[in-house]
Amino acid sequence: MQREETHLSAVGARVRVAARARRRARRAASWRACAVLGAALAGALLVGPDDARAVARFGTRCQADFQIDWEDTPPSMWQDYLPYMWERCQWFVDELNDTDTSVFYFNLTNSKSRYSTCDSCGTGVDDVALMYTGTHGGAYESPNVLLAMWEQDVFALSVTDGWRYGDEATRCSIFAQYACETLTAGDSVGQMIDRWRGTFRGGLRMALGSHGTLWDSVTTNECGEDFADDLQAGKTLKWAWFDGNDDAYSDQDVKVLATGTGSSDSAAKSNCKIRRDWMMWQNFGDWPRLRDGDVDWFCSSRISNN
């Protein structure tokens, strides 16, 4: 399996409040212009009825407090309270629900199965086109991507739990995690791909996450809303994630992962880059799903200290 990774270095902090106002002012016009270009780059469009964009379905699962947290025991990455997570997730839901359909918003209590055996039972990942999750995360030197549930020592695990998204119910297209390290390649790019390979086999189109740290703070509580706003404004998924999670005071590590197909390595690599760089909330259903043996390439893009 071939793979390729692009690293973008952030240059200074952006002025987020002014940028948000400008995004909202030009929302209606900008997404139409980008949609035309994105559709042209997509080539032959294979669109099923369940993929039609119109008003898309999205779901949210987040956790701010945990069964054993820093108040009860010495702190660890799995136990620390995330005081701004509720605001981040609620504001994401409130903003995106203005234009699309929020199917569910729950915490992560007794939720492990919603990422695996019950991922299409009404409130799972495959019941929505976009799944947004906020919690503690990890992957470095592990065979799995880990998402912390509320319960002590309980994690949703990508390989062990058999994540496979994109081929049941609504069929998830975009899996976004406001969680640390879920897309890390710090151990190796190959290990990152192995952790995500099965997840994409069902036809998932893009994963949005972090290769390092995403901060929970009073200045990042609007990141969910900003991400939703950028989706509505017609930015590509990549730049909606990058810009939406940008913060003037915290060094945010943001990353996206996509797949490609082709008759040769060069063709697959090119296809992957186009999908990664031009897929949008307004046109994601226009991009063919790549399942099982159709996946010939993985490509990612990231910004450190955003």
Buried (B, 14 or more C-beta within 10 A) or exposed (E): EBBBBEEBEBEEBBEBEEBBEEBEEEBEEBBEEBBEEBBEBBEEEEBEEEBEBEEBBBBBBBBBBBEEBEEEEEEEEBBBBBEBBBBBBBBBBBBBBEEBBBBBBBBBEEBBEBBBEBBBEEBBBBBBBBBBBBBBBBBBEBEBBBBBBBBEEBBBBBBEBEBBBBBBBBBBBBBBBBBBBBBBBEEEBEBBBBBBBBBBBBBBBBBBBBBBBBBBEEEBBBBBBBBBBBBBBBBBBBBBBBBBBBBEEBBBBBBBBBBBBBEEEEBBBBBBBBBBBBBBBBBBBBBBBBBEEBBBBBBBBBBBBB
